[in-house]
Amino acid sequence: LVMTLMIPVSPWLLHNVPFQRLFQAIELIFAIGTGLCIWAPSFTVLMIGRLLEAIAVGIIFPSFQTVLLTITPHSERGRVMGTAGLVMGSALAVGPIISGVLLTWFPWQALFLFFLVVSLLVLAVSTVTIASVMPLQPTQLDWVSFLLSASFPILLYALGALSKKGLTVGVVGLLILGVLAAGIFVVRQLNRQPPMLQMRVFATGMFTKAVFLTGISYVGLIVTTILMPLYFQTLLGLSPLISGLSLVPAAVLLSILNPISGRLLDRFGPRVVAMIGMLLITGGFGLLAVFAHHLPLIGAIMLAMATEAGNAFVMMPSVTAGANALPNELVADGTAVTTTARQLFGSAGVMFATVLLDGMQTTLRSHAGGFAVTFAVFAGVGLIGLLLALTLPKEVAKKAV
């Protein structure tokens, strides 16, 4: 929730704080938060440490993408963002392995100690590797807009609560509050000069399509990572540890394919790459629906690999294609908007998937039947993404002037 709160303010920070100083402040905040987690004498202190980490991640996640897109010519952005996707995908692949090893042999604090050492090393190296490459446009922070941006974490929380508690009075109230606050936030951004977050990026049709494609692909990714462990445990009888490790091959493939999809974007344009990805997502979920009743472990792993592989061809290529459609001065706003929308899409997808799975299993009185229907519905979501991909331009991005 705190991550989502910080994402909309990241463009203002990029335009008002020299990037080297901002990067080092982010690393320092993360290190302090991690140190608190190691020391934590109580759950409250542990939570404060985690919130400080979330502040840092919420700022750096859209900011590093903005910097990469700003300093890279259009014709090379696919390759560069593919490399960024490789790094992020690798975290998904090696994270469970590192945490499993550390938590098997050491106390839980060792996991945070590992991150503390890494963050301090990055902080030290940044003094010679990070330059202040972003042009500064000093403005006053609009604190009203910042407070209104809390509507996004409110919506995320409400969507999560909806999947667990159902339509209670409290959940409905939070949803209404979140929607109203988000609406006021958007109206304020459209009528304020300069806005904290430029919402007029949606006036560019290609960018809007890219946001929806990114959101749909993220739904496919997050639903796979949520549903497949449940499938492994419920129908195949695997332990939580083994079911989690069974997703590692899909994460590894996602990492490997990210640079490849980036190079394909530079060479063939967004339509071809996005269609490949959506075909993989749609086909993976479709086959999971058809064979849900009698799928062996190796088959389930391979189909999970297909849906996550599809994400590699849609997520970063769509972010890149959307940024290519914007002028450079709006790239920071576009990246923040895309990242926030992706979080909302993901939360809505998880909420819908868990409610649908539970409802179908109860109605059909069959665990396998519930999974089959749920997979079929998300194959339909993938099909919507495929139709949207067909509307993308064929052209390859041109070099920046």
N, C-alpha and C positions, 0 to 999 in steps of 0.2 A: 504493500500500500504506500509506503514512504517512497519507494523507488518511483512509483507512478506519479506521486506528487512532485518529485524533483524533475521529471522529464520535461514538462512544459517550460520550466524556467531555464533550461540548458541553453537555448539560443541567446537569451539575455546575457547569461554569464560569458558565453563565447564572444559576444560583441562588446563586453565591458571589462573583462579581465584578461590580461595577456595570457596566452595559452600555456606557456611554460609554468607561470605562477599558478594558474588554475589547475593544471595537471598535478603539480606537486602538492597543492592543497588537498586535492581529491585523495591522493595516495596517503597523505598524512592523516586525514580523517578516517580512512579505511584502517590504517595501522592502529590508530588510537582505539577505534571500535573493536578491532580484533584483540588488542591488548586487554581491554575490559572483559571480553569474553573469556580469555584465559584466566584472568584473576577472579572473575565473578564469584562473590561469596553468596549471592542469591539470584533467584530467577529474574528479579527486576533489573539488576546490574547486567545480567546476560542479555536481556531484551534491549537495554539501552545500547549495549555494544553492537547488537545486530542492527539496530535502527541507524547507528552511525555508519555501519557498513553499507546499509541500503541507501543512505544519502549519497555516498560516494559512487555507488554503482549506478544510481538513477541519473547522476550527472554525466558520468563517463560513457555510459552505454550509447546514447545518441551522439555525444560530442565527438568520440573517436571516429564514428562513421562520417560525421560532417567534415572533420578535418581531412580525412582520406579523400572524400569526394571533392573538396575544395582544391587540394594541391595536385590532383591527378587530372590529366587531360581526358576529355570525354571518351576518346577512343581506347583508353586503357583502364577505364573505371571498372569494367567487368572483371578483369584479371585481378586488380587490386582488391576489390570487394570480395572476390572469391577467396583470396588469401585470408582476408578477415574472417570469412565464414569458416575457413579451415581451422583457424585458431579457436573460434567459439565452439565449433563442432567437436574439436578435440577435447574441450573441457567436458562435454557430455560423455565422451568415450572413456576418458581416463579418470574422471571424477569418482565414479563408483569404485574403481580399482584402488585408487590412492586412499580413499576414505576407508574402504574395506581392510586394506593392509594396516593402516594406522590404528584403526579401532580394534583390530584383532590383537595387536601386540602392545598398544600403549593406551593410557587414559584418553578420554574424549578431548581433553584440552590439547592433545598433540595435533589434532586436526587444525585448530585455530593457530597453534604455534607455527605450523607449516605455512599458513597463509600470511602470518606476520613476517616471517623471514622473507617470503617472496615479495611482499609489498615494500618492505624496507630496502631490498635490493633494487626494485624498480625505482623507488624514490631516489636512491643514490645515483643510479645510472641516468635518470632523467635530467640531471644537471648538465650532462654533455650531449644527450641524444634528442631532447625535446626542444624545439624552437617555437617562438611566438609567431606562428604563421598566419593567424587569423586577423583580418583587418578589424580595428576597433571602431565602434560607433557609440560612444558613451551616451547613455540615457538614464533617467531615473527609473528604478524598478517600480512597477505598478503593483503595490501591495494588495489592492482590492482584487486584481486579476489573479494574483498568486493565491489568495485565500479561496477565490472561486474555483481555482483549478483543483481544489480538494474534492470537487464533484467526481473526478475520475477515480480516485481510490475509494470514494464512497460507493460508486457504481460497482467497482470490482468486489468490494466486500459484500454488497447486497446480492450480487450474482452468485458469489460463493455460498452465502447463507441460504439463498433460495434453493440450492441443490441439496442442502442438509436439513433445513427446517421447513421448507415449503412456503406457501403463501400466508405467513403470519402477519399480524398487524405491523409489527416492528419492521419486518423485511419490506413490506409494501411501502411503508413510510420512508424507509431509506431509499428505495428505488425512486419514489416521487421526488424526494429531496435532491437526489443525485441528478435526475433528469432536469429539474428546474434550474439547479445551480449550473449545470453544464450549458443549458440554453442561455442563461444570463452571461456566462463566460464568453460564449461564442459571439453574442450580440455586442458585448463590450469590446471584444477584439476587432470586430468589423467597424466599430465607430470611433475607436481611439487611435490617435496618431502620436507616436508610433505604438503599435500594440505590443504586448508582451510576447504573444505568439501570433504570427501572421496566418490567419485562417483563409486568406484569399488564395492560398496555394491550391485550394479545391477548385478554383476557376479554371485551372489547367486540366483538361480532360484526361490526358495521359497520366498525370500524377494521381488523379482520383482512381482510375482503373488500377494503378499500381498498388495503392493503399488497400483496395479490396482484395487483390490477388495475394498480397502479403498476408492479410488477415486470414484468408481462406487457407493458405498453405500452413500458417501457424496453427490454425484449428486442427488441420490434419496431423501436424507434428505433436501437439499437446494431447490430443485425443488418443493418439497411438501410445504415447508414453503413460497415459492414465489407464486405458482400457486393456492393453496387452498384458501388463503384470497381473491384473485381475483375471484375465482369461487363463494365463498360465497357472495361477493358483487355484481358481475355481474349477476349471474343466480338466486341467492336466495334473493337478495335485502337486505342483512344485512349491518349494518353500519360498518365502519372500526374498531371501538372498539370491537364490538361483533364478527366480523370475526376474529380478532386477538385472542380474548379469546377462540374462538372455536378450536384453535390449542393447547390450554393448556392441554386437556386430552391426546393428542398424546405425548406431551413433558413429561407428568407425567409417561406415560407407558414406554417411552424410558428410563427414569431414573430408574424405578423399574426393568426393564429387564436387564440392564447393568451388575449388579452383578451376576444375574442368568446365563447370557450367558458366563460370565467369568468362573464360576464354571463348566459349561458344557464343555468349552474349555479344562480345566485341566483334565476333566474326559474322554471325548470322542474324543478329537483332533479337528483340524481346519476344516476338511472336513464337518463333520456333522453340526457343528455350522454355518459355512458360507452358507451351502445349506439351512438351515432353514431360515436364514436371506434373502437370495436372492429369495426364494420362496415367502416370505411375501411381498417383494418389488415388484416382478413381478406380483403376484396375486393382490396386492392392486392397482397398476396402471392399470392392465388389467380390473378389475371390474370398476374402475373409467371411463375407456374408454367406456365400454359397457353400463353403466347406466348414463353417463354424462347428457343425455337429460332430465332425470326425476328422479333425486336423491334427496331425502329429506335431511334435515340438519343432522339428526342423522346418516343416512347412509353415508353421506360425511365425518362426523367426524370419524366414525368407520373405513372407508377405509384409511383416513389420519393416524389413529392410526396404521393400519396394515403396511403402508410403513415406518413409523418412528420406529415401533417395529422391522422391518427387519434390520434397521440401527444398532440397539442395538446388533444384532447377527453377524454383519459383521465388523463394524468400529473398535472398540477396540480389538476384537478377532484377526482381521487381523493384526493390529499394533503389537499385542503381538506375534503372530505366525511368523511374519516377523523378529522381534527382536530375537526370539528364534533361528532363522536360522543363526544369525550372531555371531561372537565372541564378547565378552564383550567390547573389545576396539573399536568396530565399532558401538555399539548401539547408541551412541550420533549422529553420522553421519546418521545412518539409520533413526532415529526418525526425524531429521531435514529434510532429503530428503522426507520422507513420508508426513510430515506436509506441506512442500512447494508444493509437487505434489497434495495434497488434495485441497489446495487453488486454484491451476490452474484448476483442474478438476471441482471444484465447479463453478468457474467463467465461464468456457466454457459451463457448463450445463445450467446456468442461461441465458447466451447469446443465446444459441441455443433454449431454451424453450421459451423465450420471442419473438424471431424472428419467430419461428415456429407458436406460438399461434397467433400472429398478422397476419402473412401471411395466415394461414388457416381460420381465422375468416373473412378476407377480401375475400378470394377465395370462400369460402362456403357461405358467407353472413349469417353466423350463429355463435353466440357466443358458443352455446353448441357444435356444430360441431367442432369448433376450439379446444375446450377443449378435446373433444373425441379423435381427431387425435393426439394431443400433449401427452395425457396420454398413448395412444397406443404406440407411439414412445418410451416413457421412460419405458414402459413395455418390449419393445424389448431390451433396454439397460440393464434392470434387467435380462433378459434371457441370455444375454452375460455373465453377472456376475455369473449366475447360472452354465453355462457351465464351466467357469473358476474355480468355487468352486469345481466342480467334479474332477479337476486335483490335488487338494490338497492332501497331505498325510493323512492317517487315524491315524497315530501314535500320541499318547499323548506325550507332551513335557516331557523330562527326567529331573531329578534333575541336577542342575549345579554341576560341579566337583569343 
